[in-house]
Amino acid sequence: MFDITKITIPTTGPGAININEKLKIGDIVSALLPYLFTISGIILLLYLIYGGFQYMLSRGDPKAMQAAQGKITTAIVGFVIVFIAYWLVQLLGKVLGLTQIGDIFK
């Protein structure tokens, strides 16, 4: 089971949070964003590889090939969504002058 008490909040480096101030939800999201983008990228890569293996092992079966193509398409669409989300976060950070968000991915 996931134990929320074992989550550590970075106090130095990118996404650092000053623990002497009140913790805000924005601080938590800013600290988690780099990890969420990394995890989603790894999951997308694994899903794409899984779809490719399924396609190779379909042996010409149209139903299995269609299922594999669906997985590959879903992985590519997911990649595009994560890519756009990353750049939207960057853009909003710059436009709104949020230096903490701009420093997250450096």
C-alpha positions in Angstrom: 0.0 0.0 0.0 1.1 3.5 -0.7 2.3 5.4 2.4 1.9 9.1 2.0 4.0 9.8 5.1 7.2 8.6 3.3 7.0 11.4 0.6 9.9 13.8 0.9 9.7 17.4 -0.3 12.8 18.8 -1.9 14.3 21.7 0.0 17.1 22.4 -2.4 17.5 22.5 -6.1 14.8 22.7 -8.8 11.3 22.6 -7.3 12.5 23.3 -3.8 10.0 24.3 -1.2 10.7 26.5 1.8 9.5 24.3 4.7 9.3 27.3 7.0 6.3 28.7 5.0 2.8 27.2 4.8 2.7 24.4 2.3 0.4 25.2 -0.6 -1.1 22.9 -3.2 0.8 24.8 -5.9 4.1 24.0 -4.2 3.2 20.3 -4.1 2.2 20.2 -7.7 5.4 22.1 -8.7 7.5 19.6 -6.8 5.8 16.6 -8.4 5.6 17.8 -12.0 9.1 16.6 -13.1 8.5 13.2 -11.7 5.0 12.9 -13.2 6.3 13.8 -16.7 9.2 11.3 -16.3 6.9 8.5 -15.2 4.4 9.2 -17.9 7.2 9.1 -20.5 8.4 5.8 -19.3 4.9 4.3 -19.3 4.3 5.6 -22.8 7.6 4.0 -24.0 6.7 0.7 -22.4 3.2 0.8 -23.9 4.6 1.6 -27.4 7.0 -1.3 -27.1 4.2 -3.6 -25.9 2.1 -2.7 -28.9 5.1 -3.3 -31.2 5.7 -6.7 -29.8 2.0 -7.5 -30.1 2.0 -6.4 -33.7 5.1 -8.6 -34.5 3.6 -11.6 -32.8 0.1 -11.3 -34.4 1.3 -13.5 -37.3 -1.0 -11.8 -39.8 -4.2 -12.2 -37.7 -6.2 -9.1 -38.7 -7.9 -8.9 -35.3 -4.6 -9.1 -33.4 -3.0 -6.6 -35.8 -5.8 -4.2 -35.3 -5.5 -4.5 -31.5 -1.8 -3.9 -31.7 -2.2 -0.9 -34.0 -4.7 0.5 -31.5 -2.1 0.3 -28.7 0.5 1.9 -30.8 -1.9 4.7 -31.8 -2.9 5.2 -28.2 0.7 5.4 -27.1 1.5 8.0 -29.8 -1.5 10.1 -28.9 -0.5 9.9 -25.2 3.0 11.1 -26.1 1.6 14.1 -28.0 -0.6 15.0 -25.0 2.3 14.7 -22.5 4.5 16.8 -24.9 1.9 19.5 -25.3 1.2 19.5 -21.5 4.9 20.0 -20.8 5.2 23.0 -23.1 1.9 24.5 -21.8 3.3 24.3 -18.3 6.5 26.0 -19.5 4.6 28.6 -21.4 2.2 29.4 -18.6 5.1 29.7 -16.2 6.8 32.2 -18.4 3.6 34.2 -19.2 2.5 34.4 -15.6 6.0 35.1 -14.3 6.1 32.0 -12.1 9.8 31.5 -11.7 9.4 28.3 -9.7 7.6 26.5 -12.5 10.2 27.8 -15.0 13.0 26.4 -12.9 11.4 22.9 -12.4 12.7 21.4 -15.6 16.3 22.8 -15.5 
